[in-house]
Structures are given as structure tokens and as C-alpha cells.
Amino acid sequence: MGTLKERLIRKAIRRHSNIFPCETKAGFGRSFTRANGRLLFWYNSADDSTHVVSGKINPSRRIPVRKPQAKVQGAGTAAATARRRRNGNRPGLN
């Protein structure tokens, strides 16, 4: 679990000594949401009311999002596979 997640859980415990996952969540691991550069932690307190604490996500520690690769025409055909193997999978030669 990341340190920001741990800090948010500790902050929630300081505010409400007994905390529980929201009703629809199986555990605290699924109680986090990312929005607008912040990490939000949703939880229920002992009186069954829902609360949220948040912290700013450090931009230098963000996990890069993979962009979908462009679909290569004929990539799934046997001929295209043979061409890639023959050309060493070099761009522009397939």
C-alpha cells in the first residue's frame, strides 16, 4: 500500500477512532478514488455515516498511463507474422 494511502487511513482513524469500509466495498484497498490530482479515501464511522479524506498526489510519483498501440493492418494474419519474423520486427519493414 502506498504511503499516501497509509497517511489517509491514519488521518481517518485520528478523526474517527473506529473506521470501516463503505458498505459496497470489501476492504479498504478498494476505498480509494483519484480525482483532479487528489487521492480520496472513503470510509464509514461507527455511526454508519460516510466520510472522505483526501491528499494531493505527488506528480513526480504518478504511474504513467499506457497509451493504446496503433493497430497494424494485417497484424493477425499468418503472412504478416512471417514478415515480422523475417524482418526482425523492425518498424517500416513489415
C-alpha positions in Angstrom: 0.0 0.0 0.0 1.4 3.4 -0.9 2.4 5.9 1.8 -0.3 8.4 0.8 -2.9 5.7 1.2 -1.5 4.8 4.6 -1.4 8.5 5.7 -5.1 8.9 4.7 -6.1 5.8 6.6 -4.2 7.1 9.7 -5.9 10.6 9.3 -9.3 8.9 9.2 -8.5 6.9 12.3 -7.4 10.1 14.1 -10.8 11.7 13.2 -13.0 8.7 14.0 -11.3 6.1 16.1 -13.3 3.2 14.6 -13.5 3.2 10.8 -14.9 0.6 8.4 -15.0 0.2 4.6 -18.1 1.7 2.9 -20.9 -0.8 2.6 -20.3 -1.6 -1.0 -16.5 -2.2 -0.6 -15.0 -5.5 0.6 -12.0 -3.8 2.2 -10.0 -0.5 2.4 -8.0 -1.3 -0.6 -11.0 -0.5 -2.8 -12.0 2.6 -0.9 -9.8 5.0 -2.8 -10.6 7.3 -5.8 -8.4 9.5 -7.9 -9.8 12.9 -9.0 -8.2 16.2 -10.0 -4.7 15.3 -8.8 -6.0 14.1 -5.4 -6.4 10.7 -3.8 -9.7 10.3 -1.9 -10.3 7.8 0.9 -13.9 6.9 1.6 -14.9 5.2 4.8 -17.7 4.8 7.3 -17.5 5.7 11.0 -19.1 3.8 13.9 -22.4 5.7 13.5 -22.6 4.3 9.9 -22.1 7.7 8.3 -19.8 8.0 5.3 -16.7 10.3 5.3 -13.9 11.2 3.0 -10.4 12.4 3.5 -8.0 13.4 0.6 -4.4 14.1 -0.1 -2.6 15.6 -3.1 -1.0 13.1 -5.4 2.7 13.9 -5.9 3.0 14.4 -9.7 6.5 13.0 -9.8 5.3 9.7 -8.4 2.4 9.2 -10.7 2.2 5.9 -12.6 2.3 6.6 -16.3 -0.8 5.6 -18.3 -0.1 3.4 -21.2 -1.4 4.7 -24.5 -3.1 2.1 -26.7 -0.9 1.0 -29.6 -2.0 1.7 -33.1 -3.5 -1.3 -34.8 -1.3 -2.6 -37.6 -3.2 -3.6 -40.7 -2.9 -7.3 -41.2 -1.1 -7.9 -37.9 -3.0 -11.0 -37.1 -2.5 -12.8 -40.4 0.0 -15.6 -40.9 1.7 -13.6 -43.7 2.1 -10.5 -41.5 3.6 -12.7 -38.7 6.0 -14.3 -41.2 7.1 -10.8 -42.5 7.7 -9.6 -38.9 9.8 -12.7 -38.1 11.7 -12.4 -41.4 12.4 -8.6 -40.9 13.3 -8.9 -37.2 10.2 -7.0 -36.3 11.8 -3.7 -37.4 9.4 -0.8 -38.0 8.8 0.1 -41.6 9.8 -3.3 -42.9 6.7 -5.3 -42.0 
